[in-house]
Amino acid sequence: MSGRRAERLAARRAERRRAARRGAMVVAASAVVVIGTVTGMLSALDDGRGSDEARPDVTSSPLLQPLPAVPTPLPPSPSTTSASASSSASKAGPSPKASKSASPKPRNGPASVRLYRHTDSQVLDWVRANRDDPRRPVIESRIADRPSAVWFADYTPSNITARVRAVTSAGAAKGSVPVVVPYAVPNRDCGGASQGGAPDLGAYGGWIDKFAAGLGSGEVVVILEPDAIAQSDCLSEGRRTARFAALARAGRVLKAANPKARVYFDAGHSDWNSPRQQAGLLRRAGAASAASSDGIFSNVSNFNRTGDEVAYVRRTLDALGGPAGLGAVIDTSRNGNGAPADGEWCDPAGRKLGQAPTLRTGQARIDAYLWVKLPGESDGCRGAPGTFTPDYAYDLAR
């Protein structure tokens, strides 16, 4: 996400806090603290080696003094597919607020309850290269052993099919469900820090066709273009309409290529657009159509508490309409302590890992809690953007 958007939202939150303090002086009521954040987006770029993988360019992280002794890992999550799942654990985030709706109803979600942990990532590279580092046990068990999304953020039509297939076929071989993130829409991030993508919507359509060809026939979750809908206000009305048409087509192509693929559309997060406003945008982008969509996602790369996001996506789904089976997935990778009160979005201090990734949430209309943002990969303040930073990862995990 761009710094420009972060500044706008931070200013908006600051005005809300000032208004709340003025209201408190008049009516002697409790002060209202508006909590929110915007974060930078991961750029998982092709490293130019021509291999069938998606991963960010890696730069060296600063050399740090050893931190205090690590705590004992927590029990493993049942959804983790790591070979070392017996030692895997994550600090649990806050429980979602109780729903006033009926008890959770079964949905036509993935048959597998296991999420796929990709075996090639920056955090795993660090773990393998730093076996004697005192931070390694916590980082390995609480981050590296957890399943997280695989991003495809570069426009490389020549090898995108093979790279996607490498992930989906590996997941299928393990009987687990990969989470993949196509992130190449033109004018991505409104030209901000995560700018890039395909040169135009025609080229993007061709790239999506090749991406879909790699999905295989097994179960897979697709997080379609984070920010592409919520952060579309920088576009003219004509270009916004064209982008939404391209996203609707992308959803149809992905689901036609693999009927077991579950495709989710960008709902921003609970401290951004209102549910009604976001639902209107989502409807224009095809998110209410069963031919292109299985629902919505929220909180990607953000810090808002799970309970706030659950309430937000349910209200958004209600406003969206569409088939009763539409659901939502929530990024819980860094929301264990909620968002910082000051609105800081770039590697803010005091954040913690959220609820472990799972396809069994026990919550009506909530299909999954996922780690879409890879914990420990910097927003750009504690390391180069998108690179694994061990001190940041350790702070999140301990």
C-alpha positions in Angstrom: 0.0 0.0 0.0 1.2 3.5 -0.7 2.4 6.0 1.8 0.1 8.5 0.2 -2.9 6.4 1.2 -1.5 5.8 4.6 -1.1 9.5 5.2 -4.7 10.2 4.1 -6.1 7.6 6.5 -3.9 8.6 9.3 -5.1 12.2 8.9 -8.7 11.0 8.9 -8.1 9.1 12.1 -6.4 12.0 13.8 -9.4 14.2 13.0 -11.7 11.6 14.5 -9.7 11.4 17.6 -9.8 15.2 18.0 -13.5 15.2 17.4 -13.9 12.5 20.0 -12.0 14.5 22.6 -14.1 17.6 21.9 -17.3 15.6 22.4 -16.0 14.2 25.6 -15.4 17.6 27.0 -19.0 18.6 26.2 -20.9 15.6 27.4 -18.4 14.1 29.8 -18.6 10.8 28.0 -15.8 8.3 27.5 -13.3 9.3 24.8 -13.6 7.5 21.5 -10.3 6.1 20.2 -10.3 5.3 16.6 -7.9 2.5 15.9 -6.7 1.7 12.4 -3.8 1.2 10.2 -2.6 0.9 6.7 0.3 -1.2 5.8 2.7 -1.6 2.9 2.1 -4.5 0.5 4.5 -7.4 -0.1 6.1 -7.5 -3.6 6.8 -11.2 -4.2 8.9 -10.8 -7.3 10.4 -13.4 -9.7 14.0 -13.6 -8.9 15.1 -14.0 -12.5 16.3 -17.5 -12.0 13.6 -18.9 -14.3 12.5 -21.4 -11.7 8.9 -22.4 -10.9 8.5 -20.4 -7.8 7.3 -17.0 -6.6 9.4 -15.2 -4.0 10.6 -11.8 -3.2 14.1 -10.6 -4.0 16.2 -11.1 -0.9 18.5 -8.6 0.6 20.6 -8.9 3.7 19.1 -8.1 7.0 21.0 -6.1 9.6 23.2 -8.1 12.0 21.6 -8.1 15.4 22.7 -8.9 18.9 21.2 -12.2 20.3 17.9 -11.6 22.0 16.7 -13.2 25.3 16.1 -16.9 25.6 13.1 -17.9 23.6 9.8 -19.1 25.2 8.4 -22.6 25.0 6.4 -23.1 21.8 2.7 -23.4 22.0 0.8 -26.5 20.9 0.5 -26.9 17.1 -2.5 -25.8 15.0 -4.4 -28.7 13.5 -4.5 -26.9 10.1 -0.7 -26.8 9.6 0.8 -29.1 7.0 4.4 -28.6 7.9 6.6 -31.7 8.3 7.6 -30.4 11.7 4.0 -29.6 12.7 4.6 -31.2 16.1 6.7 -28.2 17.1 4.6 -25.6 15.3 2.8 -23.0 17.3 1.5 -19.5 17.1 0.4 -16.9 19.6 -3.4 -16.9 19.3 -5.1 -13.6 18.6 -8.3 -12.3 20.2 -11.5 -14.4 19.7 -14.0 -12.9 17.3 -17.0 -11.1 18.8 -20.0 -13.4 19.2 -22.3 -13.3 16.2 -26.0 -12.5 16.7 -26.8 -14.8 13.7 -27.6 -18.4 13.9 -25.0 -21.0 14.8 -22.4 -21.6 12.1 -23.8 -23.4 9.1 -21.7 -25.8 7.0 -20.7 -24.3 3.6 -19.4 -25.8 0.5 -15.8 -25.0 1.4 -12.7 -27.0 0.7 -12.9 -30.7 1.6 -9.4 -30.6 3.0 -8.9 -29.0 6.3 -5.1 -28.6 5.8 -3.5 -25.5 4.4 -0.3 -25.9 2.3 3.0 -24.6 3.6 5.2 -23.7 0.7 8.7 -25.2 1.1 10.5 -22.2 -0.5 10.4 -18.9 1.3 12.6 -16.3 2.8 11.9 -17.3 6.4 12.8 -20.9 5.6 16.0 -19.8 4.0 16.9 -17.8 7.1 16.0 -20.8 9.4 18.2 -23.1 7.4 21.1 -20.7 7.4 20.9 -19.7 11.1 20.5 -22.9 13.1 22.5 -21.6 16.0 20.7 -18.2 16.3 18.8 -18.1 19.6 15.8 -16.6 17.9 15.6 -19.5 15.5 13.3 -21.9 17.5 10.6 -19.3 18.0 10.8 -18.0 14.4 10.8 -21.6 13.0 8.0 -23.0 15.1 5.7 -20.0 15.1 6.3 -18.6 11.6 8.3 -20.8 9.3 6.3 -23.9 10.2 3.0 -22.2 9.5 1.2 -22.2 6.1 1.0 -18.8 4.4 0.1 -17.4 1.0 2.3 -17.5 -2.1 2.4 -14.2 -4.0 2.8 -13.7 -7.7 3.5 -10.0 -8.0 5.5 -9.8 -11.2 4.3 -9.6 -14.8 6.1 -12.6 -16.4 3.7 -14.2 -18.9 6.5 -16.6 -20.1 6.7 -18.6 -16.8 3.7 -17.8 -14.7 1.8 -21.0 -15.5 4.7 -23.2 -14.5 5.3 -21.2 -11.3 1.7 -21.4 -10.2 1.6 -25.1 -11.1 4.7 -25.8 -9.0 2.8 -24.5 -5.9 -0.6 -26.1 -6.7 0.8 -29.4 -7.6 2.9 -29.6 -4.5 -0.2 -28.8 -2.4 -2.2 -31.5 -4.1 0.5 -34.0 -3.6 0.3 -33.3 0.2 -3.4 -33.4 0.2 -3.5 -29.7 1.4 -4.9 -26.4 0.1 -2.5 -23.7 -1.3 -3.3 -20.1 -1.0 -2.1 -18.0 -4.0 -2.2 -14.3 -4.6 -2.3 -12.9 -8.2 -1.1 -9.3 -7.8 -0.4 -7.8 -11.2 -3.3 -5.5 -12.1 -2.3 -2.4 -14.0 -1.7 0.8 -12.0 -1.4 -1.3 -8.9 -1.3 0.6 -5.6 -2.2 3.8 -7.5 1.4 4.2 -8.4 2.6 4.1 -4.8 5.2 2.0 -3.0 3.9 -1.3 -4.5 3.3 0.0 -8.0 3.7 -2.3 -10.9 1.7 -4.9 -12.6 0.8 -5.6 -16.2 1.2 -2.8 -18.7 -2.5 -2.6 -19.6 -5.8 -4.5 -19.0 -5.5 -6.5 -22.2 -2.1 -7.8 -21.1 -3.4 -8.5 -17.7 -6.2 -10.6 -19.1 -3.6 -12.7 -20.9 -1.5 -13.0 -17.7 -4.6 -14.2 -15.8 -5.3 -16.8 -18.5 -1.8 -18.2 -18.0 -2.1 -18.0 -14.2 -5.4 -19.9 -14.3 -3.7 -22.6 -16.5 -1.5 -23.4 -13.5 -4.2 -23.9 -11.0 -4.6 -27.6 -11.7 -7.6 -29.5 -10.5 -7.2 -29.6 -6.8 -8.4 -27.3 -4.1 -6.9 -23.9 -4.0 -7.7 -20.5 -2.5 -7.2 -17.5 -4.6 -6.8 -14.0 -3.0 -7.5 -11.9 -6.1 -5.6 -8.6 -6.3 -5.4 -7.1 -2.8 -6.3 -3.4 -2.8 -7.6 -3.5 -6.4 -11.2 -2.7 -5.4 -10.9 -0.8 -2.1 -8.1 1.4 -3.4 -9.5 2.3 -6.8 -10.4 5.9 -6.1 -7.3 7.1 -7.9 -8.7 5.9 -11.2 -11.1 7.9 -13.4 -14.6 6.5 -13.5 -14.0 5.0 -16.9 -10.8 3.3 -15.8 -12.3 2.1 -12.6 -15.2 0.5 -14.6 -12.7 -1.2 -16.9 -10.7 -2.5 -14.0 -13.7 -4.0 -12.3 -14.7 -5.7 -15.6 -11.2 -7.2 -15.8 -11.5 -8.5 -12.2 -14.9 -10.0 -12.9 -13.5 -11.7 -15.9 -10.5 -12.9 -13.9 -12.7 -14.5 -11.4 -14.7 -16.3 -14.1 -11.5 -17.5 -15.8 -10.0 -18.8 -12.6 -13.1 -20.7 -11.6 -13.6 -22.1 -15.1 -10.0 -23.3 -15.2 -10.4 -25.1 -11.8 -14.0 -25.6 -10.4 -12.4 -26.4 -7.0 -10.7 -23.0 -6.9 -12.2 -20.6 -4.3 -11.8 -17.0 -5.5 -12.1 -14.1 -3.0 -12.4 -10.4 -3.9 -10.9 -7.4 -2.1 -13.0 -5.9 0.7 -10.3 -3.7 2.1 -10.6 -3.7 5.9 -12.9 -2.5 8.7 -11.2 0.9 9.1 -11.5 1.9 5.4 -14.7 2.0 3.4 -18.1 1.4 5.0 -19.7 -2.0 4.4 -22.3 -0.5 2.1 -19.8 1.5 0.1 -17.4 -1.5 -0.3 -20.3 -3.8 -1.2 -21.2 -1.5 -4.1 -17.7 -1.6 -5.4 -17.5 -5.3 -5.0 -20.8 -5.8 -6.9 -19.5 -3.9 -9.8 -16.4 -6.1 -9.9 -18.3 -9.3 -10.0 -18.0 -10.4 -6.4 -21.7 -11.2 -6.1 -21.7 -13.6 -9.0 -21.2 -17.4 -8.3 -19.6 -17.6 -11.7 -16.6 -15.5 -10.6 -16.6 -15.3 -6.8 -16.7 -17.3 -3.6 -16.8 -14.2 -1.4 -14.5 -11.5 -0.1 -11.2 -11.1 1.9 -10.2 -8.4 4.3 -7.3 -7.1 6.5 -4.5 -8.1 4.1 -1.2 -6.8 5.4 -3.2 -5.0 8.1 -3.5 -5.2 11.9 -7.2 -4.9 12.7 -8.5 -7.3 15.3 -10.2 -10.4 14.1 -13.5 -9.6 15.8 -13.7 -6.2 14.1 -13.0 -7.8 10.7 -15.6 -10.6 11.3 -18.3 -8.0 12.0 -17.2 -5.9 9.0 -17.2 -8.7 6.4 -20.5 -10.0 7.6 -22.1 -6.6 7.1 -20.4 -6.2 3.8 -21.6 -9.6 2.6 -25.2 -8.7 3.7 -25.0 -5.5 1.7 -23.4 -7.3 -1.3 -26.2 -9.8 -1.7 -25.6 -12.6 -4.2 -25.6 -16.4 -3.5 -26.1 -17.4 0.1 -22.9 -19.4 0.0 -20.6 -16.4 -0.4 -18.2 -16.2 2.6 -15.1 -14.3 3.7 -11.5 -15.0 4.6 -9.5 -12.7 7.0 -5.8 -12.1 7.2 -4.8 -12.7 10.8 -1.0 -12.8 10.3 -0.1 -9.7 12.3 -3.3 -8.7 14.2 -2.7 -10.4 17.6 -2.5 -7.0 19.4 -4.8 -5.1 17.0 -3.8 -2.0 15.1 -1.7 0.7 16.7 -3.7 3.7 18.1 -1.5 6.2 16.3 -2.3 4.7 12.8 1.3 3.7 12.1 1.3 1.3 9.1 5.0 0.6 8.5 6.3 -2.3 10.7 4.7 -0.8 13.8 6.1 -1.8 17.2 4.1 -4.0 19.6 2.3 -6.0 17.0 1.9 -9.8 17.4 1.0 -12.8 15.3 -2.7 -13.4 15.1 -4.8 -16.6 15.0 -3.1 -19.5 13.3 -4.2 -20.1 9.7 -7.1 -22.5 9.5 -10.0 -23.5 7.2 -12.1 -24.3 10.3 -13.1 -21.0 12.0 -16.3 -22.1 13.7 -17.8 -18.8 12.6 -20.7 -18.4 10.3 -19.7 -17.1 6.8 -16.0 -17.0 7.8 -14.4 -19.5 5.5 -10.8 -19.2 6.8 -8.3 -17.3 8.8 -5.2 -17.0 6.6 -1.7 -15.6 6.8 -1.8 -13.7 3.5 0.9 -11.2 4.5 4.0 -13.2 5.4 4.9 -12.4 9.0 8.4 -11.0 9.4 8.6 -9.6 5.9 9.1 -5.9 6.3 6.8 -3.1 5.1 9.9 -1.1 4.5 10.8 0.4 7.9 12.7 -2.4 9.7 14.1 -3.8 6.5 13.9 -3.4 2.8 10.2 -3.7 1.6 9.2 -7.3 1.2 12.4 -8.8 2.7 12.5 -11.1 5.7 13.8 -9.3 8.8 14.5 -11.6 11.7 14.3 -9.1 14.5 10.9 -8.0 13.3 9.8 -11.6 13.0 11.0 -12.4 16.5 9.2 -9.5 17.9 5.9 -10.6 16.3 6.3 -14.2 17.4 7.6 -14.1 21.0 
